[in-house]
Amino acid sequence: MDADDDGVAGIYARHSPFLERDVQLGVASGRVISVSFPREADDGAGADHPVLDRIDEYLDGVKPVDFDDVEVALTMPTDQRTVLETLREQVPYGEDVSVAQLARMTPGLDAEDEDDLILVRTALDANPVPLLVPDHRVRDGPSAAEPHVEQKLRSIEGL
C-alpha cells in the first residue's frame, strides 16, 4: 500500500481518544517517513490519509491489524535499518521478543555480543516510524514512542 495514494506528500494527523493524543504521519515520495504521538498535531496537518484510517482501526483493538504493506522509509545507518526491518518482518501482531532475541534474529548480529545488543537498542530508540515498525513488541528495549503510548500499544496486542 502506498502511504500516499493521492500523490500528495505532507503531514497528516488525527486525534486518538485511546492514546489521549494525536497520531501524526510524515509522508514523502509515497512512503511514511515519520510517526509521532504529539499532544497537538502540527498546524496545517491534513486529517485524511489511508494510513491514519488503518491506525484508527488498529487502535480500536477489535481485530488484529498489521502494517506490512505500508511503505516506510527508514533513513538511518544500514545496520540499524536491518534491525528494524527484521523486527517488522519477523515479529507479528500479538507476539513480543527480547532485545537478545531480536539480535539473534537479525542477520549478522550476535546476541552474546554487547556491542550488537547496544546496536539493537540504538535502532529501537531511533525508530522513525513506531507502530509501523512495532518497537513496542520488544519487551526490554526502548521504544521511540513515549512510555504511555508504548504501554497502550502493548495492551491492544495483549503483551
Secondary structure, DSSP 8 states (H G I E B T S, - for coil): --S-TTS--EEEEEEETTTTEEEEEEEETTEEEEEE--SS--TT-B---HHHHHHHHHHHTSS----TTS-B---S-HHHHHHHHHHHHHS-TT--B-HHHHHHHSTT--TT-HHHHHHHHHHHHH-SSBTTB-GGGBTTS--SS-HHHHHHHHHHTT-
